[in-house]
């Protein structure tokens, strides 16, 4: 269970080899998380993330392999990760995501299927099992990495934005369903983040941050119990305006440079 300072000690990270997940994991371990189970698709990257967790203070690490394009393995992945913790799980981080190139993917049905499976279907199935297990133990937190792109879907990345929006809205309801159970869900909405996923895919825009800044915002948000954690926090106010712009103005601002 959480330690005397309310910090999680036993952590499961689904998508544990992503840059954002690794940054968050290091912060958690520095704050006294001692058991970390990392799940992902690359054993090599998971081993690197596990070594980082140990460097930052974890005393027990383990890994689980899974393919996020196949939601039928989600329940098994969650079950295996919980079993490898060997105790109550205090925090589950869900950091699954596929960005891709919108204009290359939108007419490719196989690519579209992959986007839906990775960004929506797999996390939703995994969350169902995570919810069941945490509610059964009567405690725990869930941290889901969404995106500000989910707030209002735009033409230039409607596949990514749309699938993230589906997950984001579902998590709103899931969080409500957890009221009174001892379990809580926290949604992270980062803006553009400098990472392997965005390299060469997204232009640097105002309020672009790095993975360490996202991790710092996550740690502050968890400490305060924020249901939605924006990174950087100013995006809460930026999107309070942008989400209500008339459609023609929204398209001009967000996709005015789209020429391909």
N, C-alpha and C positions, 0 to 999 in steps of 0.2 A: 504494500500500500504506500501512498504518499508519505514522505518523511514528516518530521515535526514542523518543517517549514512549508509544507504543502507542495513539495517538489516530487514529481514522479520518480520512482526508483526502478520499476520494471516496465520496459518500453518495447512495443512492437512497431516496426516501421515498414509499411507496405510501399514498395518503391524506394527502398533504402539506398539505392546507388545513385539516385538523382542528386544534382548539385544542391538543390534547396534542402532536400531531406538530410544530406550529409552535414550541411551547416547547422541545421536544427539539432541533429543528433549530437554533434560536438558540444553545442551549448547545453543540452540536457545532461550530458555526461559531466561537464564541468560543474553543473549544479547538482551533482551527486546521484544521477541515475547510474545504477551499478549493473543492471542486466539489460542487454539490448539484443533483440532478434531482428535481423534485417532480411527482408524478402525482396527479390528482384529477379531479373532475367539473365544477368551476367554474373557468374561466380567470381570472375576476376575482379569486377568492380565492387561486388559485395565484400570480398576479402579486403580490399583497400579500405572500404567504409568501416569494416569491423576493426581493422588495425587502428584507424583514426579514433574510433570510439574508445578503444583501450588506452590509446595515448592520452585521451582527455579524461580518463578516470573510470571507465567501465571495467568491472572485474570479471564479467561473464558475457560473452558474445556468441551468437550462432547465426546461421543463415538458412534461408529457404529459397529454392528456385521456383519460379512460376512464369507462365506466359500470359500476359494481360490481354492478348487477343482471343483467349479462350476462357470465357466466364465460368465454364463448367468446373474449372480447377480452383475457383475463388474460395469456396467453402473449405476445401482440403488445405489450401494455403494458410488460411486463417487458423484452422484447427492445429496444423503442424506448428505454426509460430507460437500459439498459446501454449502448446504442450512443451515446447522447447524452453519457454520461460520457466515453467515448473513451479509457478506461484501465481498469486493474483497479478493481473496486468493493470497497471495504473494509467497508461496512455497508449493509444493506438494512433499512429500517424499514417494518413492515407495520402500518398504523394505520387499518384499515377497520372501520367499525362503524355499526350502525343500532339505536337504542334503541326508539323508538316507544311507543305506549300499549297495554299488554297487553290490557286489557279491551275496547278498541276494535278490536284487530286479531285476536283469537283465533278469531273466527268468519268472518273475511274471508280466503278462500283466496288471493286475490291479494296481500294484505298479508303473509300468512304466507310465501308464495313469495319476496317481496322480502326478508324477514328472513333466510331461509335462504340466498338467493343472496349477499347483502351480507356477512353475518356468518360464513358458513361456506364456501360453494361457491367464490366468487371468490378469497378468500385462499388456499384449499387449492390451486387450480389455479395461482395465481401463485407459491406457495411451491415447487411442483414445478419450475417453470422457474428460479426463483431458486436452488434447490438444485443443479440441473444445472449452471448457469453458474458458481456459486461453487466447486463441487467440481472442475470442469474447470480453473479457474484455481489451485486448490490453497490458497486462503485466503479469508478473509472472515467476517463475522458477520451474523447475522440477528436482528433485534429485533422480536418480535411483541407487539402490545398486546392482552392478554386482559382479564380482569376478575376480581375476587374473586367476582362473581356466578357464575362458572363452577365454583367449588369445590363448591357444592351448589345444585342448581336449586330455586327456590321458586315457589310458585303465582302470586304477584303479578307475576312477570316471567319466566315459564317459557319463553317464546319467545326472548327475549334471552339469558337464562341458559343455556338448552339449546343454542342455536347457538354461544354462546361456549364452553360446555363441550366441545362437539364439536371446536372448533378447538384448545382448550387441550389436550385429550387427544391429538389428532393431533400437536401440536407436541412432546409428550413423546416419542413414538416417532420423530418426525423428528429430534429432537436426538440420540437414541441412534444413529440411522442415520449421523450425521455424525462419530461418534467415529473418530479416526484419519485424517480427511480433510483437516485443516487448517482446517475450517469449523466454526463453533459457532452454536447457536441459544439465544437468551435470551428468556424469557417474562416479560412485565410484567403483574402483577395489581394494578391500582389499585382502590381503593375508590370511593366516590362522589366525583366530581371536579366542581368548579364550572366549567362550560363551556357552550358553545352547545348541545351535545347533551343535557345534563341540565337545562337551564333550563326550569322549569315542568313537568318530567317526574318528577324525583325529589326527595323531601324531604331536607333537610340532616339528616344522622345523625352520631353520634359518628365521629370520624376522617375527616370530610369534608376534602378538601384542594383546593388549586388546581393549575392546570396547571404552574406553575413548580416546585412541590414535587415533582410527579411527575417532571418533567424532571431535577431535582437527584438524586432517588433513582435514576433510570435511569443518569445519568452515574456515580454511585458504584458501582452494580451492574455496569456494563460494566467499570469500572476494576478491580474485584475478580474479574471473570469469573463472577459469579453466574449460575447457570442459570435461577433464578426470582427476579425482582425484585418485591418487595411494596412498595406505596406507599399509606399509610405503612408502614414496616417492621413495626410492632406487629401489623398484620393477619395476619402469619404465625402468630402465637400465638393471636390471637382465633379464627381459622378452624380452627386445630388442635383447638380445643374445639367450635366450632359444628358442624363437619362430622360429629361423632360423637354429637350430641344425638339422643335418641329422636324419631321423626317427629312425634308430637303436640306435644312441647315446641318443636321446630323451627318448626312451623307457627304456634304461638301467639306465639313471639318475633318471627319474621320477617314474618308476615302477619296478625297479630292485629288490625290496624287496617283490614283490607281489607273494605269495606262495599259497593262497587259491584258 
